[in-house]
Structure formats: structure tokens, C-alpha cells
């Protein structure tokens, strides 16, 4: 049996996600059509930073070279949760015929990182609106170079894990 408070939270999440869905589809298709390889994710990081700014989520860029970290402070003290999404593409030629097919020859989001990045932006949008009800802090980690080239290590060296109690990744 669910509580009235839980029902209110579920209803709020449903409302927010319906509201942001068209923007997220647009972002995902844009990111998909402009794939960037490891440590080249300058355009993608710029999109992420612009969206975090639009959502009024404080953030830092250039973490681990091309990574981005957003911070959402809850309304009450608590632990810090980090949620990670990867941004890089693969050196694969895309020939799908999709309207949002890769415009960068020899590069493709064949592994879903465009969706991971967009999903984390969406999570950030939802959590920002719910921030007054949250306990603790959420770090949104947009990681470069997940495909075997040390993007996570570079971000860790730049301090992304400082103060983190729990980490989740896509």
C-alpha cells in the first residue's frame, strides 16, 4: 500500500517528465546526430552545460578534460548521491537512414551514450524541481571517454568523487 506522500511524488514526477519529454527527445536526437569520440566531447559538454544552466543547476565544466558535473542541493541535509552517464561515441560509420543519423563520418552513438546523457539531463530536471523535498545532495556526472580511455579516472583525479556517499551509473 503506498502512502499519500509517495503518490504525490509519483504524480509530480509524471507531470515533470511529460512536460520535459519533447525537449529531451530533441536533445537526444541532436546529440545522436553529432557524436564525438573520447575526450572530444566539446559540443556535447556544451549542450549539457547549457541545459544545466537553463535548469538553474550549478555546474562545472572541464572536469576530466571534457566532463561536466552538476550539483543539486536538497532542502534538507543528508548524504551525497552521484549519478553517472557517459557522453562519448564510437568510431563506427552510421548508415541507419534516420532523420537524426550521424553527421560526423566514422562516428556513431552505437552504444546508447546519447540516451544516457539525455536521461541524466532529464533526471536533473526532475530532481531540481523536487529539490526542496530531497535529503542531501545529488551530483550529476557527465563522463567523457567511457569507451576504455580513462574518462572516469580523469574525473576522479579532478575530484568528482569528493564527498560522495553513493554512486550510480548508467
C-alpha positions as CSV (number, residue, x, y, z in Angstrom):
1,X,0.0,0.0,0.0
2,X,1.5,3.3,-1.0
3,X,1.4,6.5,1.1
4,X,-0.3,9.7,0.1
5,X,3.2,11.4,0.1
6,X,4.6,8.8,-2.3
7,X,1.6,9.2,-4.5
8,X,2.2,13.0,-4.6
9,X,5.9,12.4,-5.5
10,X,4.9,9.9,-8.3
11,X,2.3,12.4,-9.6
12,X,4.9,15.2,-9.6
13,X,7.5,13.1,-11.4
14,X,4.9,12.1,-14.0
15,X,3.9,15.7,-14.6
16,X,7.5,16.9,-14.9
17,X,8.5,14.1,-17.3
18,X,5.5,14.8,-19.5
19,X,6.5,18.5,-19.6
20,X,10.2,17.9,-20.5
21,X,9.7,14.9,-22.8
22,X,9.6,16.9,-26.1
23,X,12.8,18.7,-25.1
24,X,14.6,15.5,-24.2
25,X,13.7,13.9,-27.5
26,X,15.1,17.0,-29.3
27,X,18.3,16.9,-27.2
28,X,18.8,13.1,-27.7
29,X,18.5,13.4,-31.5
30,X,20.8,16.4,-31.6
31,X,23.4,14.6,-29.5
32,X,23.0,11.5,-31.6
33,X,23.5,13.3,-34.9
34,X,26.7,14.9,-33.6
35,X,28.7,12.1,-32.0
36,X,32.1,12.8,-30.6
37,X,34.9,10.4,-29.6
38,X,36.6,10.1,-26.3
39,X,37.9,13.4,-24.9
40,X,36.5,15.2,-28.0
41,X,33.0,15.7,-26.4
42,X,33.3,19.5,-26.5
43,X,30.0,20.1,-28.3
44,X,28.2,17.6,-26.2
45,X,29.6,19.0,-22.9
46,X,28.4,22.5,-24.2
47,X,24.9,21.2,-24.7
48,X,24.9,19.6,-21.2
49,X,26.2,22.8,-19.6
50,X,23.6,24.9,-21.5
51,X,20.8,22.7,-20.3
52,X,22.1,22.7,-16.7
53,X,22.2,26.5,-16.9
54,X,18.7,26.6,-18.3
55,X,17.5,24.3,-15.5
56,X,19.3,26.5,-12.9
57,X,21.6,23.7,-11.8
58,X,25.0,24.9,-10.8
59,X,27.7,23.0,-12.6
60,X,31.4,22.9,-13.5
61,X,32.9,22.0,-16.9
62,X,36.3,20.7,-17.9
63,X,36.3,18.0,-15.2
64,X,38.4,15.1,-16.5
65,X,39.1,17.2,-19.7
66,X,35.6,17.3,-21.2
67,X,33.4,16.2,-18.4
68,X,30.6,18.1,-16.7
69,X,29.3,17.9,-13.1
70,X,26.0,19.4,-11.9
71,X,25.1,19.8,-8.3
72,X,21.5,19.7,-6.9
73,X,21.3,20.6,-3.2
74,X,18.3,19.1,-1.4
75,X,16.2,21.1,1.0
76,X,17.4,19.0,4.0
77,X,20.8,17.7,5.0
78,X,21.8,14.2,4.0
79,X,24.2,12.0,2.0
80,X,25.5,12.8,-1.4
81,X,24.4,10.6,-4.4
82,X,26.4,10.7,-7.6
83,X,24.6,9.6,-10.9
84,X,26.9,9.0,-13.8
85,X,26.2,9.0,-17.6
86,X,28.7,8.6,-20.4
87,X,28.9,11.0,-23.4
88,X,31.4,9.6,-25.9
89,X,30.6,7.8,-29.2
90,X,32.3,5.0,-31.1
91,X,34.4,5.1,-34.3
92,X,31.7,3.4,-36.4
93,X,30.0,4.6,-39.6
94,X,26.3,5.1,-39.2
95,X,24.1,4.2,-42.1
96,X,20.6,4.0,-40.5
97,X,18.7,6.4,-42.7
98,X,17.3,8.1,-39.6
99,X,16.5,11.7,-39.8
100,X,18.9,12.2,-36.9
101,X,21.7,10.0,-38.3
102,X,25.3,10.9,-37.5
103,X,26.5,14.0,-39.4
104,X,30.1,13.1,-38.3
105,X,31.5,10.5,-40.7
106,X,33.0,7.5,-39.0
107,X,31.4,8.3,-35.6
108,X,28.2,7.0,-34.1
109,X,26.3,6.7,-30.9
110,X,26.0,2.9,-31.3
111,X,26.2,2.2,-27.6
112,X,23.5,4.5,-26.2
113,X,25.6,7.2,-24.6
114,X,23.4,9.8,-26.3
115,X,20.4,8.3,-24.4
116,X,22.4,8.1,-21.2
117,X,23.4,11.8,-21.4
118,X,19.9,12.9,-22.2
119,X,18.4,10.7,-19.5
120,X,20.7,12.3,-16.9
121,X,19.7,15.7,-18.1
122,X,16.1,14.6,-17.5
123,X,16.9,13.2,-14.1
124,X,18.5,16.6,-13.3
125,X,15.4,18.4,-14.4
126,X,13.1,16.3,-12.2
127,X,15.4,16.4,-9.2
128,X,15.9,20.2,-9.5
129,X,12.1,20.7,-9.3
130,X,11.8,18.3,-6.4
131,X,15.0,19.7,-4.6
132,X,13.2,21.3,-1.7
133,X,11.8,17.8,-0.7
134,X,15.1,16.0,-1.1
135,X,17.5,15.0,1.7
136,X,21.2,15.6,0.8
137,X,22.9,16.4,-2.5
138,X,22.9,14.9,-6.0
139,X,25.9,15.1,-8.3
140,X,25.2,14.7,-12.0
141,X,28.4,13.3,-13.6
142,X,28.6,13.5,-17.4
143,X,31.6,11.4,-18.2
144,X,33.8,11.7,-21.2
145,X,35.9,8.8,-22.7
146,X,34.0,5.8,-21.2
147,X,35.0,3.6,-24.1
148,X,38.2,2.4,-22.5
149,X,40.2,5.6,-22.4
150,X,40.1,6.6,-18.8
151,X,37.4,9.3,-18.6
152,X,36.3,8.1,-15.2
153,X,39.8,8.1,-13.8
154,X,40.4,11.6,-15.2
155,X,37.2,12.9,-13.4
156,X,38.2,11.1,-10.2
157,X,41.6,12.8,-10.4
158,X,39.8,16.1,-10.7
159,X,37.8,15.4,-7.5
160,X,34.4,14.3,-8.8
161,X,34.1,11.7,-6.0
162,X,34.9,14.0,-3.1
163,X,32.1,13.9,-0.6
164,X,30.2,11.2,-2.5
165,X,28.5,8.5,-0.3
166,X,26.7,6.6,-3.1
167,X,27.4,6.3,-6.8
168,X,25.1,5.0,-9.6
169,X,26.0,4.7,-13.2
170,X,24.2,4.0,-16.5
